[in-house]
């Protein structure tokens, strides 16, 4: 990319997007704008980030991109029905194609090993997979699928991070001080803290050329090992239970049948989607591929400091906010 200052548009900031905004703003290389459908702009205003309301259609997006000189869109638009996810991201892609300046796109993926497990979680098969095909069918806009495994922030007290706790999903709950490990607990995982994701994304925006998939990871480990690290660091036992792989797969089959019969309730749909992430845990699908990830670290992120869990916990004790 050119050494001139870039304008990065963040679509649907969310929690992880706050780290990306902060790290882009900390650099003299970038200006940041936010694209949003909603009205909750307090955090953006507190950071003096220009806000542009859009309905994610071409007539709405294109004037914003052209008037601001946006060069890259980074999307955190998530939690949408598959058809709406596809239409929203298709509009982002088409707007980039028609824009005079914006020729780069990072769609909302932010997951695990999308090469070995391209259809997981299952709701990605209905939303992300079709859009990945649209990306591959064009050459006008450069793109990459950015993936980092778990966010290590979920090991931290909630007051230390932008990330909202996930006590029903993430196996270790540092706030209630308990753990519910899925599977044996020895399945391989990977994780990276949100701040390091933000710094890595900023580095990637400076890069001359992208690959179709970009991986980062601070550490590869297991949830059993993480419990031991937490217990040793805080010097107290962490109550631990297990949810067997067989139970997860059985429940998935039950909900799958309900989906096929179109009798699943809204609450059951939420449970079904949580189970899909649990399936990824026991299949190690959230462990990004080590060889390619280390190659990307050398290629794009060689001077970044990636903290494993023990180092992250130690660092968190020295700052008010990670």
Secondary structure by P-SEA (a helix, b strand, c coil): ccccbbbbbbccccaaaaaaaaaaaacccbbbbbbbcccccaaaaaabbbbbbccccccccaaaaaaacccbbbbccccccaaaaaaaaaaaaaaaaacccccccccccccccccccccccccccccaaaaaaaaaacccbbbbbccccccccccccccccccccccccccccccccccccccccccbbbbbcaaaaaaaaaaaaaccccccbbbbbcccccaaaaaaaaaaaaccccbbbbbcaaaaaaaaaaaaaaaaaccccaaaaaaaaaaaaaaaaaaccccccaaaaaaaaaaccccbbbbcaaaaaaaaaacccc
